[in-house]
Amino acid sequence: MRDTSVCVLVVDDFEQWRRVVRTALQAKLGLEVFEEAADGLEAVQKAQDLQPDLVVLDIGLPTLNGLEAARRIRNVSPKSKVVFLTEDRSGDVAEVALQEGASGYVLKSTSASELIPAVEAVLEGRPFLSAKLTELIMQPQMA
């Protein structure tokens, strides 16, 4: 059985979306969502204070975008694993996110089917990328 003492920080500027994510993680995985943040700077501060196991992070955030927030979080909380949960469908952005150390990248539009498998994979040490983005990232390498 999964260790439910996993500390999770959910970061999104839309409060109702944070609630949806928190509820899904608690109901389906039994994870403890310890804290929430509404912008990038707040996320970095809370990550430094909490040292969460997992950060679920949007890219389009006020004050500091999610990519820069993730860079800073890795510096202040190096053991935290980052899963981007965003609607940014750019293969280039997803590739940068993964190169910067994110463990997962999930599109909000596919979160109903992909968020839980993504979190499970990342907590088990495996990367996860939304199926819709896998094709975009892999296409240039196949050409």
N, C-alpha and C positions, 0 to 999 in steps of 0.2 A: 504494500500500500504506500501511496505517496506521502512524503513528509509534509504535513499541513502547516508547519511552522515557517514555511517559505514567506519571506517578507516581500511584498509587492508594492511598487510605486506606480500609480497610473497617472499619466500626464496628457491632458487634452484641454483645450480652452473651452470646450462645451460641456457644462456640468452634467447634463442628461446623458451624454455619451460616456462620461466617466462612470456614471452610475450603472449603465448597461454593462460595461466591461467588468466592473467590480462584481456585479451580481452574477455574471456568467462564470467568472473565475472562482467565486465562492461556491456557487451551486454545483458546477460541473466538476471542479477539481478539489473543492474544499480548501482552497488557498486563502490565506489571510491577506486581505488588501490592507496594508498598514497605513498608507497615506496616499493623498492625491495632490496634484499640482495643476495649476491652470496656465502656466507659462514656462518658458525655458529657463529663466533665471531662478524661479521658484523651484523648478525641478532639480537644478544643480545643487541648490542649498539643501533641499530635503534629502537628496541622495548623499550628500556629504554627512548630514546629521544621522541618517538612518542606516546607511550602508545596506540598501536593499539587495536581496538576492536577484530580483527581477525588476526591470523598469519597462513598462509598456508605454511607448512614447509616440506622439504624433509628430509630424514634420512641420506642419503649418501652425506654428505657435507665436504668440506675441512676445515681444521684448528680446527673444533669442530663439532662432528656429531650432527645430528638433535635431538637425545634423550637428550644429554647433553645441547644443546642449549635450548630446551624446558624447562628443569629444571631451567636454569638460567633466561629464559624469565619469568617464573612464579614468580621468586623472584623480578625481576626489574619491571614487569608489570603484577601484579596479576589479573587484570580484563581481560586481553587478553585471548581469547579462541584460542586454537590451533587445527588445522586440519592437520594431516600428509597427504601428498600427495607424495607417494613413490612407488617404485617397490619392496620393501622388503615384500615378501609374508610369512614371518615367523609368525606363530600364536603366538609364544613366544615373538617376538619383538612387535607385535601389542598389546599383553596383557600388556607388560611392558609400552608401550607408553600410554595406557589408564590408567594404574595404576599411572603413573606419572602425570596425570592430563589432557592429551589430550582429547578433546571432540569428535574428529573424526579421522578416519583412512581410507584413500581411496587409492586404487592401481592406479598407473598411467595408467595401461592398461585398466582400467574400468572408467577412469575419464570422458570420453565423456558422459556416462550415470549416473555417480554417484557424480561427483564433485558438481554440482549445488544443488541436493537434500541434499548432506552432509552439504554444507554451510548454506542452508536454515534451516536444522534441528538444527545445532549448534547455529546459531544466535537466534533461538527460544528456546534455552536451552535444546535441546534433543541431546543425543549422536548419532553418526553414525559410522558404521563399514561396510566396503565393504562386500558384500554378500559372496564373495569367502573366506573371512577370518572368517566369522561367524561360518561356519562349523568346521574349524580347531580349533577355540577356544572352541566351545561348545562340541566337540567330547569327550575330556577327562572327562568332567563332566557327560556325559551320560553313560560312561562305568562302 
